[in-house]
Every structure is written in C-alpha cells, then in structure tokens.
Amino acid sequence: MRLRPLGHSLSIFLVISFLLCMLWGAFTPQNLHMHRAWQELLPGFEWGSMTGMVIGLVETYLYGWYIALLFVPLYNFFNRDKAA
C-alpha cells in the first residue's frame, strides 16, 4: 500500500465530511448539530466563525495524514507475507 494516495484520499474524505457536517449544522435545528463534538476533536475550532472553519479544514486534513502515516506501515508490515 502506498502512503501518498492513501494520505490524500483520507484527508479529502475527512475534509468533505467536515464540510457536509458544517452545511448540515447551518440548515438544521441546533439540537442536531455536531459542533460540540468538533470542538472536542479539533483544538481551536469555534462553530460559526470563519477562523473556526479554516482551523477545522486544516485539522481534518492533517488528521487524514496522521491516520495514513500510522496505517500504511502497519498494513504493509502485517501484509508482508502475501507480497513474497
């Protein structure tokens, strides 16, 4: 498994998911929002501000790379017998 394609794929997936959650939150009643969860997961994120949105986008992108950096070496390590 290659790191770069998975890193970008996971990061873009998380960014799209974050944007969909922000859109959902903008058009639904407040009791259906996830902004409290995002505030716990994303340091510096604030619901409703442009700064919070940018922080959320950057941090979700970086979380995708964090996952890829851990997952790819582990996957390749445990899958090494099949490659031989």
C-alpha positions as CSV (number, residue, x, y, z in Angstrom):
1,M,0.0,0.0,0.0
2,R,1.3,3.4,-0.9
3,L,1.4,6.3,1.6
4,R,0.7,9.3,-0.7
5,P,-2.5,8.2,-2.3
6,L,-4.0,7.0,1.0
7,G,-2.9,10.1,2.8
8,H,-4.6,12.4,0.3
9,S,-7.7,10.2,0.0
10,L,-8.3,10.0,3.7
11,S,-7.6,13.7,4.1
12,I,-10.0,14.8,1.4
13,F,-12.6,12.3,2.7
14,L,-12.4,13.9,6.2
15,V,-12.5,17.5,4.7
16,I,-15.6,16.6,2.7
17,S,-17.2,15.0,5.8
18,F,-16.4,18.1,7.8
19,L,-17.9,20.4,5.2
20,L,-21.0,18.3,5.0
21,C,-21.4,18.5,8.8
22,M,-21.0,22.3,8.6
23,L,-23.7,22.5,6.0
24,W,-25.9,20.2,7.9
25,G,-25.4,22.4,11.0
26,A,-26.2,25.6,9.1
27,F,-29.6,24.3,8.0
28,T,-30.9,22.2,10.9
29,P,-32.1,22.9,14.4
30,Q,-29.4,23.4,17.0
31,N,-30.1,20.1,18.8
32,L,-29.0,18.2,15.7
33,H,-25.6,19.9,15.4
34,M,-22.2,18.2,16.0
35,H,-20.4,21.4,16.9
36,R,-19.7,20.3,20.4
37,A,-18.1,17.1,19.1
38,W,-16.0,19.1,16.6
39,Q,-14.9,21.5,19.4
40,E,-13.6,18.5,21.4
41,L,-11.9,16.9,18.4
42,L,-10.4,20.0,16.8
43,P,-8.4,22.3,19.1
44,G,-9.2,25.9,18.3
45,F,-12.4,25.2,16.4
46,E,-15.4,27.5,17.0
47,W,-18.8,27.0,15.5
48,G,-19.9,29.8,13.2
49,S,-16.7,31.7,12.7
50,M,-14.5,31.8,9.5
51,T,-11.4,31.2,11.6
52,G,-13.1,28.1,13.1
53,M,-13.9,26.8,9.7
54,V,-10.4,27.2,8.4
55,I,-9.0,25.6,11.5
56,G,-11.4,22.7,11.1
57,L,-10.5,22.2,7.5
58,V,-6.7,22.3,8.2
59,E,-7.0,20.0,11.2
60,T,-9.3,17.4,9.4
61,Y,-6.8,17.3,6.5
62,L,-3.9,16.7,8.9
63,Y,-5.9,14.0,10.8
64,G,-6.2,12.2,7.5
65,W,-2.4,12.2,7.1
66,Y,-1.9,11.2,10.7
67,I,-4.1,8.1,10.1
68,A,-2.3,7.3,6.8
69,L,1.2,7.6,8.5
70,L,0.2,5.1,11.1
71,F,-2.0,2.8,9.0
72,V,0.2,2.2,5.9
73,P,3.3,1.0,7.7
74,L,1.2,-1.2,9.9
75,Y,-0.7,-2.6,7.0
76,N,2.5,-3.2,5.0
77,F,4.1,-4.9,8.0
78,F,1.3,-7.3,8.6
79,N,0.8,-7.9,4.8
80,R,4.4,-8.7,4.1
81,D,3.9,-12.5,3.8
82,K,1.5,-12.1,1.0
83,A,3.9,-10.0,-1.1
84,A,6.7,-12.7,-1.0
